[in-house]
Amino acid sequence: MKKHIAVCVGECMIELTGSSLGNLATSEAGFGGDTLNTAAYLAACLGDAGTSRYVTALGSDALSHSMVKAWTSLGIDTSGVSHIDGALPGLYAIETASDGERQFHYWRSEAAAKKMASPDRVETLLDSLRDADLVYLSGISLAILPTPDRNALIDALIQFAAQGTRIAFDINYRPALWSPTEALEAVQRLGPAIDIALPSVEDDALMRSQDVPTLDFWRSLGASELVIKQGAQGVVVSNAEHTQTVAPPQLRDAVDTTAAGDSFNAAYLAARLRGESPPAAAVAGHELAGEVVMHRGAIVPALTLSL
């Protein structure tokens, strides 16, 4: 039986957390990134039936190698990780106030991941995608790249899609990384490659004016399968055959919503690779996301080991 190969492309950074970053003695270091979260849960959801590969660039330093070791322990295929001498991974800090509000601080302008599709490295990146059944990336994956590198990656993805590779995309729009105009231009350029679009209505609204409804806009790009995330209202799943809303099976008070969308995407995509219908895949996405938000942190070891 053929094993499914899913490849996630993006950025993962060193993460510092703590109730007060003014006291580094109490802060903890880890790692975080939207596509890395999806890769971890994809590995768990696919199990022995498939491979979840992560493609990014890191430095050659001890922290970078430590990150790769951690990802391998999560069952992720790290053969697509390239190491750049003299470069370092990006860094971000999460400062949590007494009322639970979180503030993010980023140091990523020189991060190695920004160079993963540079002219001298793009072929190595593409080699990691050639055997993929599905390639997943987000708006963050594109936003961090210089425009020429971004366009080169998009053009390559269009070619892969024409050859039968399924491309899945979640805009995951972050205003701090690029303007709405720049993001919309990239999304429209990527449109011919997108097979499965997984945007949230919130991110879509941040990226563009709502003169065209979310479902209609993403359909106009050419995506054949749409999964429109609407928070507590569930998701709208639409393809050529039908459109329906799939509500979460159970609403609970979340402990931490970090990686809710990332884990939903992983379970959804794993189910589709197994041949399950879009509505059934959406139920699987809801179930995993519902468990993830009941734990603190983006990647919950107890869940990745038990799936």
Number of C-alpha atoms within 10 A of each C-alpha: 4 6 14 19 21 28 28 28 28 25 28 25 26 20 19 20 19 18 17 15 16 10 9 12 9 11 17 13 12 13 23 20 19 27 30 27 25 29 31 29 32 31 27 24 27 23 17 11 15 19 22 28 29 31 27 26 28 30 21 17 15 9 16 20 14 13 19 18 13 13 20 16 11 18 21 23 22 17 13 20 21 19 20 18 11 10 18 23 26 23 19 18 21 19 20 16 12 9 6 9 9 12 10 11 12 13 13 17 11 12 21 26 31 25 21 30 24 18 12 9 15 16 15 16 20 17 11 18 25 14 15 21 17 25 26 25 22 23 24 22 25 26 23 21 20 13 13 12 20 21 17 14 22 20 16 18 22 18 14 22 18 12 10 12 21 20 25 22 23 26 22 22 23 16 13 8 15 17 15 18 11 13 22 17 12 18 21 15 15 22 20 20 26 27 22 22 25 26 26 20 18 14 18 23 14 15 22 15 11 12 7 11 13 21 18 10 15 25 17 14 18 18 22 15 21 27 28 22 22 15 14 11 12 18 26 19 21 20 15 8 6 8 15 13 17 20 18 20 12 9 11 12 9 15 12 14 17 19 24 24 25 28 32 26 32 30 27 28 27 28 22 16 21 14 11 15 13 23 21 15 25 28 22 25 25 27 18 22 23 22 15 28 22 16 17 13 15 23 22 18 12 10 15 18 14 8 12
